[in-house]
Amino acid sequence: MSIFRRLRIDPFLAALVLIPVVATLFPVRDGAAEALDTLTIAAICLLFFLHGAKLAPAQTLAGFRRWPFQLLVLIGTFVLFPAIGLLITLLPTAIISPVIATGFLFLCLLPSTVQSSIAFTSVARGNVALAVSSASVSNVLGVIVTPLLAAALLGSRVEVTPQSFLEIIGELVIPFIAGQLLHRHIGSWLAKHRILVSIVDQGSVLLVVYAAFSTGVTQGLWTIVPPVDLLKVIALSSVLLALVLGIFIGLGRVFRFDRADRIVLLFCGSKKSQVSGLPMAFLLFPAEDVGVYVLPLMIFHIIQLLVCAVIAKHYARLAVEEEEQSAASTTEDENRAAPDAGGNSAVDSAESAHRR
């Protein structure tokens, strides 16, 4: 950990980069793969249970009160993003293969992130309460909206059956609701043990990433996706993120939101959830193809974390500078007022002495 701190490297990001390498070198097979699948499902259920338990039900309900703002985030997440994803599928095969293009379309159908959106909003001095509600509303609705959009836009490439839909509900929604119901009893305990919660949270994500890449490797992922295509995924992910960041920055100015709300719109609107996306991919795509289809999600997730961390720190610096300028201006005004106050006091004293 000390090495990571000296080099200013986030251990979680480093692990996200290394996990595909580990899965490539040491993929699980046969009985071990079945055990990993069972462990992955348990980790996903625990993860969404903790998300539900950490979040007060009042905060979840509060998200619906500012419905114009929430509607704007949801339109960006489930209308704007899918439209861009459809445009990506129209690119020539010389630029991107149809399988990878499908992966990008699936990425664009996913809800926003929860933890990182809230964390970056907090760092950037944004409206944290609004970020909590916006990200939560996106994820709760995403469990229903994403499979429906996948069925409509991906067609035969996904297996959206009543069983798969029920499995999504069982693995994501029910644990979340159970956590909400138990928030009153364990919410404060979880708040005091954030490190433990963070370990479970990030560990679950890393486990799911390892399972996805391991499955892909055993099915010939790197023969289907050569290095050139991997570079294309990185480049297209960067362009996609830059495009949506620019759009949401523009929307924040068009609707004249204050700075704190613009930050929420930027982070909640432009990000896609790997936590929700990977479990859905396992349930919607054929097992032998899941590694290829989630590759754009993996790459985009890493890039969005890196870029949004820089943006959040930039906003934080701006907030500090504004506070310093405001403090300096206040001090200057007080200094200007001091002589006047002193002068007035001297005049009053002189007049008082003259009367006596």
C-alpha positions in Angstrom: 0.0 0.0 0.0 2.8 2.4 0.8 4.3 1.9 -2.7 1.0 2.7 -4.3 0.7 5.9 -2.1 4.2 7.0 -3.0 3.5 6.5 -6.7 -0.1 7.9 -6.3 -1.6 4.8 -7.9 -5.1 3.7 -6.8 -4.7 0.0 -5.7 -8.2 -0.8 -7.0 -7.5 0.7 -10.5 -4.2 -1.2 -10.5 -6.0 -4.4 -9.6 -8.6 -3.8 -12.4 -5.8 -3.6 -14.9 -4.0 -6.7 -13.6 -7.0 -9.0 -13.2 -7.4 -9.6 -16.9 -3.7 -10.5 -17.1 -4.1 -12.9 -14.1 -7.2 -14.4 -15.7 -5.4 -14.9 -19.0 -2.5 -16.7 -17.3 -4.6 -18.6 -14.8 -8.2 -19.2 -16.1 -10.4 -21.5 -14.1 -11.9 -24.6 -15.8 -14.4 -27.3 -15.2 -15.4 -27.8 -11.5 -13.4 -24.8 -10.4 -15.3 -22.6 -12.9 -18.6 -23.8 -11.5 -17.4 -23.0 -8.0 -16.3 -19.6 -9.1 -19.7 -18.9 -10.7 -21.4 -19.8 -7.4 -19.0 -17.6 -5.4 -19.6 -14.8 -7.9 -23.3 -14.9 -7.5 -23.0 -14.8 -3.7 -20.6 -11.9 -4.0 -23.0 -10.0 -6.2 -25.9 -10.6 -3.8 -23.8 -9.4 -0.9 -22.7 -6.3 -2.8 -26.2 -5.2 -3.7 -27.4 -6.0 -0.1 -24.7 -3.6 1.2 -25.6 -0.9 -1.3 -29.2 -1.1 0.0 -28.2 -1.2 3.6 -25.9 1.8 3.3 -28.4 4.0 1.7 -31.2 5.4 3.9 -34.7 4.7 2.3 -35.5 8.4 2.8 -32.5 9.2 0.5 -33.8 6.8 -2.2 -37.3 8.4 -2.0 -35.9 11.9 -2.0 -34.5 11.2 -5.5 -37.9 11.4 -7.0 -38.7 14.8 -5.6 -36.4 16.7 -8.0 -37.9 14.8 -10.9 -36.9 17.3 -13.6 -33.3 16.8 -12.7 -33.7 13.0 -12.4 -35.5 12.9 -15.7 -32.6 14.7 -17.4 -30.1 12.1 -15.9 -32.3 9.2 -16.9 -32.7 10.6 -20.5 -29.0 10.8 -20.8 -28.4 7.4 -19.4 -31.2 5.4 -21.2 -31.8 7.5 -24.3 -28.7 9.5 -25.3 -26.2 6.8 -24.5 -28.2 4.0 -26.4 -28.5 6.3 -29.4 -24.7 6.7 -29.4 -24.4 2.9 -29.0 -26.6 2.4 -32.1 -24.4 4.7 -34.1 -21.4 2.7 -33.0 -23.0 -0.5 -34.4 -23.3 1.3 -37.8 -19.5 1.8 -38.0 -17.8 -0.1 -40.8 -16.4 -3.5 -39.9 -13.0 -2.2 -40.9 -13.2 0.2 -37.9 -14.8 -2.2 -35.4 -16.0 -5.8 -35.4 -19.7 -6.4 -35.0 -19.1 -8.4 -31.8 -17.2 -5.5 -30.2 -19.8 -3.0 -31.5 -22.5 -5.1 -29.8 -20.4 -4.9 -26.6 -20.4 -1.1 -26.9 -24.2 -1.0 -27.4 -24.6 -3.2 -24.3 -22.3 -0.8 -22.4 -24.5 2.2 -23.5 -27.7 0.5 -22.1 -26.4 0.2 -18.5 -27.3 2.4 -15.6 -25.0 4.9 -13.9 -22.6 4.0 -11.2 -23.4 4.5 -7.5 -20.3 4.5 -5.4 -17.9 6.3 -7.8 -20.5 8.9 -8.8 -21.0 9.8 -5.2 -17.3 9.7 -4.3 -16.3 11.9 -7.2 -19.2 14.3 -6.5 -17.9 14.6 -2.9 -14.3 15.2 -4.0 -15.5 17.9 -6.5 -17.5 19.7 -3.8 -20.8 18.9 -5.5 -24.3 18.2 -4.3 -23.7 14.8 -2.6 -27.3 14.3 -1.5 -28.5 14.8 -5.1 -25.8 12.4 -6.3 -26.9 9.7 -3.9 -30.5 9.9 -5.1 -29.7 10.3 -8.8 -27.3 7.3 -8.9 -29.7 5.2 -6.8 -32.7 6.0 -9.1 -30.7 5.2 -12.1 -29.6 1.8 -10.7 -33.0 0.8 -9.4 -34.7 1.6 -12.7 -31.8 0.1 -14.7 -32.4 -3.4 -13.4 -35.7 -3.2 -15.3 -34.9 -0.8 -18.2 -31.6 -2.3 -19.2 -32.9 -5.9 -19.9 -35.9 -4.4 -21.8 -33.6 -2.2 -23.9 -31.3 -5.2 -24.5 -34.2 -7.2 -25.7 -35.3 -4.5 -28.1 -32.0 -3.4 -29.4 -29.8 -6.5 -29.2 -32.4 -9.0 -30.3 -31.2 -12.6 -30.7 -27.7 -11.7 -29.4 -29.0 -11.8 -25.8 -31.2 -14.3 -24.0 -33.9 -12.1 -22.4 -36.2 -14.8 -21.1 -38.6 -14.7 -18.1 -36.0 -16.9 -16.3 -33.1 -14.5 -16.9 -35.2 -11.5 -15.9 -36.2 -13.3 -12.7 -32.5 -14.1 -12.0 -31.6 -10.4 -12.4 -34.4 -9.5 -10.0 -33.2 -12.2 -7.6 -29.5 -11.3 -7.7 -29.8 -7.5 -7.8 -33.2 -6.1 -6.7 -34.1 -8.5 -3.8 -30.8 -8.1 -2.0 -31.0 -4.3 -2.5 -34.5 -4.2 -1.0 -33.4 -6.5 1.9 -30.6 -4.1 2.6 -33.1 -1.1 2.6 -35.3 -2.9 5.1 -32.4 -3.6 7.4 -30.8 -0.2 7.0 -32.3 1.0 10.4 -30.5 -1.9 12.1 -27.2 -2.1 10.4 -26.8 1.2 8.5 -24.9 2.9 11.4 -22.6 -0.1 11.8 -21.7 -0.1 8.1 -21.0 3.6 8.3 -18.5 2.9 11.1 -16.8 0.1 9.2 -16.4 1.7 5.8 -13.1 -0.1 5.1 -14.7 -3.5 5.5 -17.6 -2.4 3.2 -15.1 -1.0 0.7 -13.2 -4.3 0.7 -16.3 -6.3 0.0 -17.5 -3.8 -2.6 -14.2 -3.7 -4.6 -13.4 -7.3 -4.0 -16.8 -8.3 -5.4 -16.1 -6.3 -8.6 -12.7 -7.8 -9.0 -14.1 -11.3 -8.5 -16.7 -10.7 -11.2 -14.1 -9.2 -13.6 -11.9 -12.2 -13.0 -14.8 -14.6 -13.7 -15.8 -12.8 -16.9 -12.3 -12.7 -18.3 -11.6 -16.3 -17.2 -14.7 -17.5 -19.1 -13.6 -15.4 -22.1 -10.1 -16.8 -22.1 -11.3 -20.4 -21.9 -13.5 -19.7 -24.9 -10.7 -18.1 -27.0 -11.2 -14.4 -26.1 -7.7 -13.3 -27.3 -8.0 -15.1 -30.6 -11.3 -13.3 -31.2 -9.9 -10.0 -30.0 -6.4 -9.4 -31.3 -4.2 -6.6 -30.0 -5.2 -4.2 -32.8 -8.9 -4.6 -31.8 -8.0 -4.0 -28.2 -6.4 -0.7 -29.1 -9.5 0.2 -31.1 -11.7 -0.5 -28.0 -9.4 1.8 -25.9 -9.6 4.5 -28.5 -13.4 4.3 -29.0 -14.0 4.2 -25.3 -12.0 7.4 -24.9 -13.9 9.1 -27.6 -17.2 7.9 -26.2 -16.4 9.2 -22.7 -15.1 12.6 -24.1 -18.3 13.0 -26.1 -20.7 12.3 -23.2 -18.7 14.5 -20.8 -18.9 17.3 -23.3 -22.7 16.8 -23.7 -23.4 16.8 -20.0 -21.2 19.8 -19.3 -23.2 21.6 -22.0 -26.5 20.5 -20.6 -25.6 21.8 -17.2 -24.9 25.2 -18.7 -28.0 25.2 -20.9 -30.3 24.5 -17.9 -28.4 26.9 -15.7 -27.8 24.6 -12.8 -25.6 25.8 -10.1 -22.1 24.5 -9.8 -22.9 21.8 -7.3 -25.7 20.4 -9.4 -23.7 20.6 -12.6 -21.1 18.3 -11.0 -23.8 15.7 -10.2 -25.2 15.8 -13.7 -21.7 15.4 -15.1 -20.7 12.4 -13.0 -24.1 10.6 -12.7 -24.9 11.2 -16.4 -21.6 10.2 -18.0 -20.7 7.0 -16.2 -21.7 3.4 -16.6 -22.0 0.8 -13.9 -19.6 -2.2 -14.1 -21.2 -3.5 -10.9 -24.6 -3.8 -12.5 -23.3 -4.5 -16.0 -21.3 -7.6 -15.4 -24.0 -9.6 -13.6 -26.5 -8.7 -16.3 -24.0 -9.8 -19.0 -23.6 -13.2 -17.4 -27.4 -13.6 -17.4 -28.2 -12.1 -20.8 -25.3 -13.3 -23.1 -24.3 -16.9 -23.9 -21.6 -18.0 -21.4 -19.1 -18.7 -24.2 -19.4 -15.1 -25.5 -19.7 -13.0 -22.4 -15.9 -12.2 -22.2 -16.0 -10.5 -25.6 -19.2 -8.6 -25.0 -18.1 -7.1 -21.7 -14.6 -6.1 -22.9 -15.8 -2.5 -23.9 -17.4 -2.2 -20.4 -14.1 -3.2 -18.7 -12.1 -0.7 -20.7 -14.6 2.1 -20.5 -14.9 1.6 -16.7 -11.2 1.9 -16.1 -10.9 5.0 -18.4 -13.9 6.7 -16.8 -12.5 6.2 -13.3 -9.1 7.7 -14.3 -10.6 10.7 -16.2 -13.3 11.5 -13.7 -10.8 11.4 -10.8 -8.8 14.1 -12.6 -12.0 16.1 -13.3 -13.1 15.8 -9.7 -9.7 17.1 -8.4 -9.9 20.0 -10.9 -13.3 21.0 -9.6 -12.0 20.7 -6.0 -9.1 23.0 -6.8 -11.6 25.5 -8.3 -13.7 25.4 -5.2 -10.7 26.0 -2.9 -9.6 28.9 -5.1 -13.1 30.4 -5.0 -13.2 30.1 -1.2 -9.7 31.7 -0.9 -10.8 34.6 -3.1 -14.0 35.1 -1.2 -12.1 35.1 2.1 -9.6 37.5 0.8 -12.3 39.8 -0.5 -14.1 39.7 2.8 -10.9 40.6 4.7 -10.2 43.4 2.3 -13.7 44.8 2.8 -13.3 44.6 6.6 -9.9 46.4 6.4 -11.5 49.2 4.3 -14.3 49.5 6.8 -12.0 49.7 9.8 -10.5 53.2 9.2 -14.0 54.6 8.6 -15.2 53.1 11.8 -12.2 54.5 13.6 -12.6 57.9 12.0 -16.3 58.1 12.9 -15.4 57.2 16.5 -12.8 59.9 16.6 -15.3 62.5 15.3 -17.9 61.4 17.8 -15.3 61.6 20.7 -14.3 65.2 19.6 -18.0 66.3 19.4 -18.6 64.8 22.8 -15.6 66.6 24.3 -16.8 69.9 22.7 -20.2 69.6 24.2 -18.7 69.1 27.6 
